[in-house]
Amino acid sequence: MTNRNGRTRRERANADNLKAQRKQPCARCGQRIDYTLPATDPQAFIAGHIKAWIDHPEHRDDPSNLQPEHAKCGKSAGADSGQSNVGLTSRQW
């Protein structure tokens, strides 16, 4: 079952477990994370995915695929480019 943010209970529990450790810096920028900030703050903690679950749905609920990140770092990273490697195209799309 998903909540209104599209996250399952298992995903929320995995994120809560990672947050409870409160010892790791941001995996993207290496800076300290203030775990007391509200979720709306860009410097707040989020549980980021090492492999984006949009590209690797099999890793969505895998706790080993999570890493601590600042909200702004995780949002700026985004998913993979989304471009497929189909070879050369006949024209610029």
C-alpha positions in Angstrom: 0.0 0.0 0.0 1.3 3.4 -0.9 0.7 6.7 0.9 0.0 10.0 -0.8 3.7 10.5 -1.6 3.8 7.3 -3.5 6.0 5.5 -0.9 5.3 2.2 0.5 5.5 1.3 4.2 8.6 -0.7 3.6 10.3 2.3 1.9 9.3 4.6 4.7 10.7 2.1 7.3 13.9 1.7 5.3 14.3 5.5 5.2 13.6 5.8 8.9 16.2 3.2 9.7 18.8 5.0 7.7 17.9 8.4 9.3 18.2 6.8 12.8 21.9 6.1 12.2 22.5 9.9 12.0 26.2 9.5 11.4 26.8 9.6 7.7 27.4 12.7 5.6 25.6 13.3 2.3 26.7 10.6 -0.2 26.5 13.1 -3.1 28.4 16.2 -1.7 30.1 14.8 1.3 28.9 17.5 3.6 27.4 17.0 7.1 23.6 16.5 7.2 21.5 18.2 9.9 19.0 15.5 10.7 16.9 17.8 12.8 15.8 20.0 9.9 12.2 19.8 8.7 11.6 17.9 5.4 10.9 21.1 3.6 14.4 22.4 4.1 16.8 21.8 1.1 19.5 20.8 3.6 17.3 18.2 5.2 17.9 14.4 5.1 16.4 12.2 2.5 17.0 8.6 1.8 18.4 8.7 -1.8 18.6 5.8 -4.1 22.0 4.7 -5.3 20.4 3.2 -8.4 17.3 5.2 -9.3 14.3 3.1 -8.8 12.6 4.5 -11.9 15.4 2.8 -13.9 15.8 -0.2 -11.6 12.4 -1.0 -10.1 13.8 -4.2 -8.6 15.8 -2.1 -6.1 13.0 0.1 -4.9 12.5 -1.7 -1.6 16.1 -2.8 -1.2 17.6 -1.1 1.9 21.1 -1.6 0.5 20.2 0.7 -2.4 19.7 3.7 0.0 22.1 6.4 1.0 21.8 9.5 3.1 21.6 12.7 1.0 20.6 16.3 1.4 17.2 17.0 -0.2 18.7 19.4 -2.7 21.5 17.0 -3.7 19.1 14.1 -4.3 16.7 16.2 -6.3 19.5 17.7 -8.4 20.8 14.2 -9.2 17.5 12.9 -10.6 17.2 9.6 -12.4 19.3 8.5 -15.3 19.1 10.6 -18.5 16.3 8.5 -19.9 17.9 8.3 -23.3 18.1 4.9 -24.7 21.1 3.7 -26.6 19.5 2.7 -29.8 22.3 3.9 -32.0 22.4 6.7 -34.5 19.2 8.3 -35.5 18.4 9.5 -39.0 17.9 13.1 -37.8 18.0 15.3 -34.7 14.8 14.8 -32.7 
